[in-house]
């Protein structure tokens, strides 16, 4: 009877070992799948962003081939004018210049702390 128990115990140990091995493998596979799913989602979002950027650039290319757009850019950014066209410029009043000059600089949190404690 003892001879019959030894193969059963050995078989039970082998089955327990195999079950634990499969459980650990399954856990690692699920962990890797979750990681890859996250990476896939990130790459899909990046692909969508790049597609939107591509569409924007294509629209800008097609728009830049339009003569009216080129004239608008030349007027606004390069300060050019057509023949016979007069440009009207409005002077900035002295009060507006002073307000621009007198604007205090924005202070960071640490700069405010230094001023509060009198540290320079």
Secondary structure, 3 states (H helix, E strand, C coil): CHHHHHHHHHHHHHHHHHHHHHHHHHHHHHHHHHHHHHHHHHHHHHHHHHHHHHHHHHHHHHHHCCHHHHHHHHHHCCCCCCCCCCCCCCCCCHHHHHHHHCCCCCCCHHHHHHHHHCCC
